[in-house]
Amino acid sequence: MKYGLIIFAISLLGCTNDHLIPVALQGKWVEINTRTDTLTFAQFGGQEALMLSRGNEMRGGFSLPKYGSGPYEYKLLTNGIALRWYLSSNFSFNNYYYNQIGNTILIGNFYDGNSKGTVQTFKKL
């Protein structure tokens, strides 16, 4: 599973077609408090995708990506962002707070069960 996710992530980031991703989103974004969570906007299979990298944690004696890591399909809305995790069996989108101000993204925490409902701040690298 670990190597499959790594290959999937490399494919996701390697298949970029920058003209479809808004210029303001291109690049990597790091969460300002822990500096361990990063967002990367990319193309996968002709669709825009958001890749969340969170580092690894030990589970069952294996070093695995933290829960919530991986690719998300996203849709920017007029008052937020709709996200669907590609690795989930749920095919519906969930809406979250989203606001971009220059090189800062404010986004509702969609990936950490302990912090759901809070707003995370990401800065562009």
C-alpha positions in Angstrom: 0.0 0.0 0.0 2.8 2.4 0.9 4.5 2.1 -2.5 1.2 2.2 -4.4 0.4 5.5 -2.7 3.9 6.9 -3.5 3.6 5.8 -7.1 0.1 7.4 -7.3 1.4 10.6 -5.8 4.4 10.7 -8.2 1.9 10.1 -11.1 -0.3 12.8 -9.8 2.4 15.4 -9.5 4.2 14.3 -12.7 1.2 14.7 -15.0 0.8 18.4 -14.6 -0.8 20.6 -17.2 -0.4 24.0 -15.6 -2.7 25.9 -18.0 -5.8 24.4 -16.3 -4.8 25.2 -12.7 -5.3 28.9 -11.8 -1.9 30.6 -11.7 -2.6 31.8 -8.1 -2.8 28.2 -6.9 0.2 26.8 -8.7 3.0 25.6 -6.4 3.3 24.2 -2.9 1.6 25.6 0.2 2.7 24.8 3.7 0.6 24.9 6.9 2.1 27.7 9.0 1.8 26.3 12.5 3.1 22.7 12.3 4.9 23.2 8.9 4.3 19.5 8.3 1.2 19.6 6.1 1.5 20.7 2.5 -0.9 21.3 -0.4 0.0 20.9 -4.0 -2.4 21.7 -6.8 -1.8 19.4 -9.9 -3.5 17.6 -12.8 -4.4 13.9 -12.6 -6.1 12.2 -15.5 -7.1 15.5 -17.0 -8.7 16.7 -13.8 -7.6 19.2 -11.3 -6.5 17.7 -8.1 -5.2 18.8 -4.7 -2.5 16.6 -3.2 -2.2 16.7 0.6 1.1 15.6 2.2 1.1 15.1 5.9 4.2 13.1 6.7 4.2 9.5 8.1 3.1 7.8 11.3 3.6 4.3 12.7 0.5 2.0 12.4 0.7 -1.7 12.9 4.5 -1.6 12.9 4.6 0.2 9.5 5.5 3.8 8.7 2.5 4.9 6.7 1.2 8.3 5.4 -0.9 10.1 8.1 -4.7 9.8 7.7 -6.1 12.2 5.1 -2.9 12.3 3.0 -3.3 11.8 -0.7 -5.2 13.3 -3.6 -8.5 15.2 -3.5 -10.7 16.2 -6.3 -11.7 19.9 -5.7 -14.0 22.5 -7.0 -13.6 26.1 -6.1 -16.9 27.6 -5.1 -17.9 31.3 -4.7 -17.9 30.9 -0.9 -15.7 27.9 -0.3 -14.2 24.7 -1.7 -15.8 21.3 -2.3 -13.5 18.3 -1.7 -13.7 14.6 -2.4 -10.8 12.3 -1.2 -9.9 10.0 -4.1 -9.0 7.2 -1.6 -12.4 7.2 0.0 -15.3 4.9 -1.1 -17.6 8.0 -0.6 -18.2 9.7 -4.0 -19.8 12.8 -2.6 -18.1 16.2 -2.2 -18.0 18.0 1.2 -17.9 21.8 1.4 -15.4 23.7 3.5 -14.4 27.3 4.2 -11.9 28.6 1.7 -10.4 32.0 1.1 -7.2 32.9 -0.7 -5.5 36.3 0.1 -2.4 36.7 -2.0 0.1 34.0 -0.9 -2.1 32.8 1.9 -4.9 30.2 1.8 -7.3 29.8 4.7 -9.2 26.5 4.5 -11.4 24.6 6.8 -9.6 21.6 8.2 -10.8 18.7 6.1 -8.3 16.0 7.0 -7.5 16.0 10.8 -10.4 14.5 12.8 -9.1 16.2 16.0 -9.3 19.6 14.4 -12.4 19.4 12.2 -14.2 22.7 12.0 -11.1 24.8 12.6 -9.5 26.9 9.8 -5.9 26.1 8.7 -3.6 28.7 7.2 -1.3 27.8 4.4 1.5 30.0 2.9 2.9 29.6 -0.6 6.5 28.4 -0.7 
